[in-house]
């Protein structure tokens, strides 16, 4: 009975678990930052709108702030950060799955050897 998990696959999985930690942590930190900065950015833009148009109601300030190119760019940054964070989550899941399959195959092979 041959192994389905190659040594190369196992090595890549182990490498990711060891070497990918910093990149995964950085991606998670970036996601947290851009999500947390969304409200302060909106407030800053609304404050600018209030200075420019003091009689504009808050709803108008918010509408203009949500349409502001800086806010739209920030929303795209959130999307990029979510994508990168999810990519690292999937890589982690894949690495763990490869290792789990390898462990199962190894145990099965050891059991088969005992039966011979």
N, C-alpha and C positions, 0 to 999 in steps of 0.2 A: 504494500500500500504506500503510494508516494505522498509526499507533503504537497499541499496546495499553496502554502505560504513559502515563498522562496527565501533564501538567506538575504537576498537584496531587499525584498519587501520588509522583512523583519528589521534589517539595519536602518532602512529609511524611517520606519516607524519609531525606532529607538532614537534615532538622530533628531526627529522632530520633537519628541518628548524632552530631550535634553537641550537641544540647541534652539528650539522654537519658543522657549519660555519668555525670553525678553521681547520678541516680536509680538507674541500673543498679549503680554501684559501691556505693551505700548498701545496696541490696538484697543484694548479694553479701556485704558486711560484716556485715549483720544476720544472714544465714544462718550465716556462720562463727561469729559470737558465740553465737547460741542453740545451735548444735550443740556448741560447745566448753564451754558452761556446763552442759550436761546432767549430766555426771558430778560436777562440784562440787556442784550442787544436790542430787543424789541422796545424795552423801556427807554434806552438811550435815543433811539430813532424817534420815538413818540415825544420825548422831551425836546428834541430838535424841532419837530413839527409844531409843538406848542410855542416855542420861542418865535418861530417864523409866522405862525398864525395863532395869536393868543386867544382868539374867540372861537377857534375850532373845537367842537365837542370831542370828548375822549374817543368816542366811536369813530370819528373821522380821523383822528390821530392814529388810531390803531389800524384802520383801513389803509391809510397811506404808508404806515410803517410795514405792514405785511406785504405791500406791493413794492417796497424799496428794494433796489438791486442788492444791497448789502445783506438784507434779510433773506432774499431768495438764494443768494450765494451760500449763506450759512445753512439753509435747509438742504442744499445740495451736499454741503460738507457733512451734515448729519447722515445723509444717505450713504455717502462714501464710507464714513466711519462704521455704520451699521454693517455694510457689506464686508469690510475688512475684518471686523470682529466676528461675524458669522463664518467667514472663511476659516479663521483660526479655530473656531468651535468645531467645524466640520473636519478639519485636519486632525484635531485632537480625538474626535470620535473615531475617525478612520484608523489612526495609529493604535488606539486602544483595541479596536476590533481586530486588526491584524495580529496584535500580540495575543489576544484571547483565542483566536483561531489557531495560532501557532501552539499555544499551551495545550489546547484540546487535542490537536493532532499529535503532539509529542506524547501526551498521556495515552492516547489511543495506540500509538506505535509501541510504547513501553508495555502496554497490556497485551498487545498482539505477540510481542517477543516472549512474554512469560508463558503464553499458551503453546508456543512451539516446542 
